Amino acid sequence: MDLRGTPELSPSARRRLLADLTGAVGRDRVLDRAIDRHSRAHDASHYLLVPLVVVIAESIEEVAAVMAVAAAHHVPVTFRSGGTSLSGQASGAGILVDTRRGFRRIEVLDDGERVRAQAGATLRAVNTRLARHGRALGPDPASEAACTIGGVIANNSSGMAAGIEHNSTRTLESLVAVLPSGTVVDTAAEDSLLHLRRHEPRLVADLERLQDRIRHDPDAVAEIRERFSLKNTMGYSLDAFCEAEGLLQLLNRLLIGSEGTLGFVADAVFRAVPVQPAAATGLLIFDSVDAAARSLPDLVGTGAKALELMDAESLRVARRLPQARPPWTGSRSGTMPRSSWSIGETIPPNWTASSAPLRP
Ligand SMILES: Cc1cc2nc3c(=O)[nH]c(=O)nc-3n(C[C@H](O)[C@H](O)[C@H](O)COP(=O)(O)OP(=O)(O)OC[C@H]3O[C@@H](n4cnc5c(N)ncnc54)[C@H](O)[C@@H]3O)c2cc1C
């Protein structure tokens, strides 16, 4: 491998890899032409890793077969779903497994209190199905039109209003995952624990040993708890070792935020959250970012559902939008403010909107 993790395969090794992948998913879903590889080299981040080959997998069995081929050829696998990640998570130099096309099923459960969705379903599609029940998914990344259940779980996505209360960690109930060995586990199924102990004895032993070690180290537990009390998206959920009850819940929690490195999530059951019947937003304008930051405790105290800080650059960009009617045109100096808070709050249904910007 070179420094960027690109596997260097001899022409014959490459031919063998392509032949085995073809055996796993069929020739028409193994894409090794330069145009296919380069067109999927980007995600929404500024990283660029050109995959060796792109594979389109449409079922759990296909994903498991691709993982087995990858392990046999010592080539890394990266899953690509919506591709909206901002830190390069959905780019890889090995086998890029595109899972958007399959895995689209959505099933609303318990009159919308819960929902089962497959990994390739976009958040918008799931929320559209939940809307008639007055519910939505907890995670609310602004990329909801394109991002998918698989990516949301693997990134532990949250969003403006989700915070650490309604993110994937807090709202995911169970999932079906394919582990790197090809073992499929449904964390809600009654016989899963037995199944896991039988097929993954080493994994089970390692997880139990790690959990034991962490739980018996009060300093480690205190540090993990403190760090995870703040908003924390991608990265291994070490807090799972302190909190999870039982092995299946531990596995559930560890897969969240693991960026596809611990296994493939095929489908998941989420607890949906109620949608507020009405909402309003306001804009507070400040002369400096410092002043805006100092006001934060008071603003949080208002109980606003979401607060977003926009610096002068964001405001300049917003001002260029044709539909923007800048609230600062009638301001004291008529100059560009240095910072503002956009406030979202839920309001009673009979409230009448006022569009005037608020001044602190
Ligand atoms: C405009 C914009 C706004 C955004 N706003 C937010 C925000 O408010 N909050 C936030 O948290 N994020 C935000 N994001 C980042 C990103 O959109 C989310 O994290 C999103 O959930 C990623 O989903 P995706 O389907 O695009 O996943 P991808 O980018 O395709 O993949 C994300 C990760 O998940 C892995 N993966 C994908 N599918 C699976 C699977 N089935 N099983 C296992 N691993 C898998 C990939 O390998 C990768 O590591 C934003 C991005 C954009 C472009």
Ligand as a Chemical Component Dictionary entry (heavy atoms), coordinates in Angstrom:
data_LIG
# 
_chem_comp.id                   LIG 
_chem_comp.type                 NON-POLYMER 
_chem_comp.pdbx_formal_charge   0 
_chem_comp.three_letter_code    LIG 
# 
loop_
_chem_comp_atom.comp_id 
_chem_comp_atom.atom_id 
_chem_comp_atom.alt_atom_id 
_chem_comp_atom.type_symbol 
_chem_comp_atom.charge 
_chem_comp_atom.model_Cartn_x 
_chem_comp_atom.model_Cartn_y 
_chem_comp_atom.model_Cartn_z 
_chem_comp_atom.pdbx_ordinal 
LIG C1  C1  C 0 -25.152 20.426 3.180  1  
LIG C2  C2  C 0 -24.790 19.395 4.227  2  
LIG C3  C3  C 0 -25.294 19.531 5.504  3  
LIG C4  C4  C 0 -24.969 18.589 6.488  4  
LIG N1  N1  N 0 -25.498 18.750 7.734  5  
LIG C5  C5  C 0 -25.193 17.859 8.703  6  
LIG C6  C6  C 0 -25.737 18.026 10.015 7  
LIG O1  O1  O 0 -26.453 18.984 10.286 8  
LIG N2  N2  N 0 -25.429 17.085 10.949 9  
LIG C7  C7  C 0 -24.623 16.009 10.664 10 
LIG O2  O2  O 0 -24.404 15.175 11.561 11 
LIG N3  N3  N 0 -24.105 15.834 9.418  12 
LIG C8  C8  C 0 -24.357 16.715 8.445  13 
LIG N4  N4  N 0 -23.832 16.554 7.199  14 
LIG C9  C9  C 0 -22.931 15.416 6.936  15 
LIG C10 C10 C 0 -23.646 14.197 6.283  16 
LIG O3  O3  O 0 -24.610 14.628 5.370  17 
LIG C11 C11 C 0 -24.338 13.308 7.293  18 
LIG O4  O4  O 0 -23.439 12.864 8.282  19 
LIG C12 C12 C 0 -25.074 12.127 6.629  20 
LIG O5  O5  O 0 -25.798 11.424 7.594  21 
LIG C13 C13 C 0 -24.218 11.160 5.864  22 
LIG O6  O6  O 0 -25.084 10.241 5.199  23 
LIG P1  P1  P 0 -24.786 9.639  3.761  24 
LIG O7  O7  O 0 -25.879 8.709  3.401  25 
LIG O8  O8  O 0 -24.465 10.701 2.806  26 
LIG O9  O9  O 0 -23.493 8.768  4.098  27 
LIG P2  P2  P 0 -22.120 8.649  3.304  28 
LIG O10 O10 O 0 -21.462 9.979  3.235  29 
LIG O11 O11 O 0 -22.300 7.911  2.043  30 
LIG O12 O12 O 0 -21.332 7.708  4.320  31 
LIG C14 C14 C 0 -21.070 8.129  5.631  32 
LIG C15 C15 C 0 -20.258 7.065  6.365  33 
LIG O13 O13 O 0 -21.087 5.952  6.578  34 
LIG C16 C16 C 0 -20.540 4.762  6.024  35 
LIG N5  N5  N 0 -21.708 4.023  5.556  36 
LIG C17 C17 C 0 -22.626 4.398  4.618  37 
LIG N6  N6  N 0 -23.597 3.488  4.539  38 
LIG C18 C18 C 0 -23.294 2.522  5.437  39 
LIG C19 C19 C 0 -23.936 1.319  5.846  40 
LIG N7  N7  N 0 -25.085 0.927  5.285  41 
LIG N8  N8  N 0 -23.356 0.575  6.804  42 
LIG C20 C20 C 0 -22.194 0.965  7.392  43 
LIG N9  N9  N 0 -21.547 2.090  7.055  44 
LIG C21 C21 C 0 -22.094 2.858  6.093  45 
LIG C22 C22 C 0 -19.600 5.254  4.937  46 
LIG O14 O14 O 0 -18.563 4.328  4.699  47 
LIG C23 C23 C 0 -19.062 6.523  5.575  48 
LIG O15 O15 O 0 -18.036 6.219  6.490  49 
LIG C24 C24 C 0 -24.118 17.487 6.183  50 
LIG C25 C25 C 0 -23.603 17.376 4.886  51 
LIG C26 C26 C 0 -23.935 18.305 3.910  52 
LIG C27 C27 C 0 -23.378 18.129 2.532  53 
# 
loop_
_chem_comp_bond.comp_id 
_chem_comp_bond.atom_id_1 
_chem_comp_bond.atom_id_2 
_chem_comp_bond.value_order 
_chem_comp_bond.pdbx_ordinal 
LIG C1  C2  SING 1  
LIG C2  C3  SING 2  
LIG C2  C26 DOUB 3  
LIG C3  C4  DOUB 4  
LIG C4  N1  SING 5  
LIG C4  C24 SING 6  
LIG N1  C5  DOUB 7  
LIG C5  C6  SING 8  
LIG C5  C8  SING 9  
LIG C6  O1  DOUB 10 
LIG C6  N2  SING 11 
LIG N2  C7  SING 12 
LIG C7  O2  DOUB 13 
LIG C7  N3  SING 14 
LIG N3  C8  DOUB 15 
LIG C8  N4  SING 16 
LIG N4  C9  SING 17 
LIG N4  C24 SING 18 
LIG C9  C10 SING 19 
LIG C10 O3  SING 20 
LIG C10 C11 SING 21 
LIG C11 O4  SING 22 
LIG C11 C12 SING 23 
LIG C12 O5  SING 24 
LIG C12 C13 SING 25 
LIG C13 O6  SING 26 
LIG O6  P1  SING 27 
LIG P1  O7  DOUB 28 
LIG P1  O8  SING 29 
LIG P1  O9  SING 30 
LIG O9  P2  SING 31 
LIG P2  O10 DOUB 32 
LIG P2  O11 SING 33 
LIG P2  O12 SING 34 
LIG O12 C14 SING 35 
LIG C14 C15 SING 36 
LIG C15 O13 SING 37 
LIG C15 C23 SING 38 
LIG O13 C16 SING 39 
LIG C16 N5  SING 40 
LIG C16 C22 SING 41 
LIG N5  C17 SING 42 
LIG N5  C21 SING 43 
LIG C17 N6  DOUB 44 
LIG N6  C18 SING 45 
LIG C18 C19 SING 46 
LIG C18 C21 DOUB 47 
LIG C19 N7  SING 48 
LIG C19 N8  DOUB 49 
LIG N8  C20 SING 50 
LIG C20 N9  DOUB 51 
LIG N9  C21 SING 52 
LIG C22 O14 SING 53 
LIG C22 C23 SING 54 
LIG C23 O15 SING 55 
LIG C24 C25 DOUB 56 
LIG C25 C26 SING 57 
LIG C26 C27 SING 58 
# 
